[in-house]
Amino acid sequence: MLTVNFERLGLQRGERLLDVGAGGGRHSFQAMKLGAVTVALDYSATDLKDVAAVSGAMLVEGEISWEQYAGVANANALDLPFPDNSFDRVITSEVLEHIWDDERALAEMIRVLRPGGRIAVTVPNYWPERVNWALNWRYHDVPGGHVRIFRQREIEAKIERAGCYLRGSHHAHAFHSPYWWLKNICGLDNPNAAPVRKYHDFLVWCIENHDRWPAQAEKALNPMLGKSFVIYGEKVTPDMAQYGKRSLA
Amino acid sequence: MALDPKLLEILACPQDKGPLLYFADENSLYNPRLKRRYDVKDDIPIMLIDEASTLDDAEDKRLLAKAEAEGIQPTFS
């Protein structure tokens, strides 16, 4: 289940990719399969252990080769442990809504991205997220939870200010919005409630039958109902940056 | 298992973004400019500023001498 479209990210084989807030590692795994030299970064060392273990299994199975697996790094998005311009592509999926100083995190990600390189940023889509906050305050008001709801224009403006051209956007995971609404109605500590369980089974069935009608239906519903909003940015080159006052710092 | 060279060649101090000295046998990465050391636990480099330790002059000297003796180069230049 991928949120980012790797074609729109422009990923080529052999390019260096950083996954900030890799979590379970779904985007890192796909990047490695597509031939990117991938670094999975997260604030949680526990998540990274799992990512490293799954990567190891993929290496053994021959799904990826050593050329793709660079490793994992336990770090804070506000202080990335890399020099300037060290990656061709950056992905940060469902991360910025957790960070108070989201502009500093974005500035760091753009700093380590090379000029002309692309970043994919995904955040929860405005109105399905608004409904989640209204249904159940525990959905966001927990340690490490969501601290804000992005308007489309807000996240786009922040990516621009960090020194990027906007290179398009789309929505993803329409079928996930009702799932979270159901969870919030039934109680987040009640994952075995019948509606939640049944809908979860439906989602699993959709993933297993991704080549059939559910994928097409979800695609059609994404613009309206998408759980996630995905934006692509391209870091401006220094010779272009000098024409504006926009800071690349 | 040692850290992968593909990671090491771009691994920097999160504080000053400069290169580090990697001591594989001690499971640590050292920034000689700030005298800050980052641990590597279970093959995962802990690149968190708050988790790094500041070394005293004696330990700093020991690590620099060791890097010189063993030919350990900075992660990048």
Boltz contact constraints between the chains, C-beta under 6 A:
constraints:
  - contact:
      token1: [A, 37]
      token2: [B, 6]
      max_distance: 6.0
  - contact:
      token1: [A, 45]
      token2: [B, 44]
      max_distance: 6.0
  - contact:
      token1: [A, 48]
      token2: [B, 44]
      max_distance: 6.0
  - contact:
      token1: [A, 70]
      token2: [B, 4]
      max_distance: 6.0
  - contact:
      token1: [A, 70]
      token2: [B, 6]
      max_distance: 6.0
  - contact:
      token1: [A, 70]
      token2: [B, 7]
      max_distance: 6.0
  - contact:
      token1: [A, 71]
      token2: [B, 4]
      max_distance: 6.0
  - contact:
      token1: [A, 71]
      token2: [B, 7]
      max_distance: 6.0
  - contact:
      token1: [A, 72]
      token2: [B, 44]
      max_distance: 6.0
  - contact:
      token1: [A, 73]
      token2: [B, 45]
      max_distance: 6.0
  - contact:
      token1: [A, 73]
      token2: [B, 47]
      max_distance: 6.0
  - contact:
      token1: [A, 74]
      token2: [B, 44]
      max_distance: 6.0
  - contact:
      token1: [A, 74]
      token2: [B, 46]
      max_distance: 6.0
  - contact:
      token1: [A, 75]
      token2: [B, 47]
      max_distance: 6.0
  - contact:
      token1: [A, 76]
      token2: [B, 48]
      max_distance: 6.0
  - contact:
      token1: [A, 79]
      token2: [B, 14]
      max_distance: 6.0
  - contact:
      token1: [A, 79]
      token2: [B, 49]
      max_distance: 6.0
  - contact:
      token1: [A, 81]
      token2: [B, 11]
      max_distance: 6.0
  - contact:
      token1: [A, 81]
      token2: [B, 12]
      max_distance: 6.0
  - contact:
      token1: [A, 81]
      token2: [B, 14]
      max_distance: 6.0
  - contact:
      token1: [A, 81]
      token2: [B, 47]
      max_distance: 6.0
  - contact:
      token1: [A, 82]
      token2: [B, 10]
      max_distance: 6.0
  - contact:
      token1: [A, 82]
      token2: [B, 12]
      max_distance: 6.0
  - contact:
      token1: [A, 83]
      token2: [B, 12]
      max_distance: 6.0
  - contact:
      token1: [A, 83]
      token2: [B, 17]
      max_distance: 6.0
  - contact:
      token1: [A, 86]
      token2: [B, 10]
      max_distance: 6.0
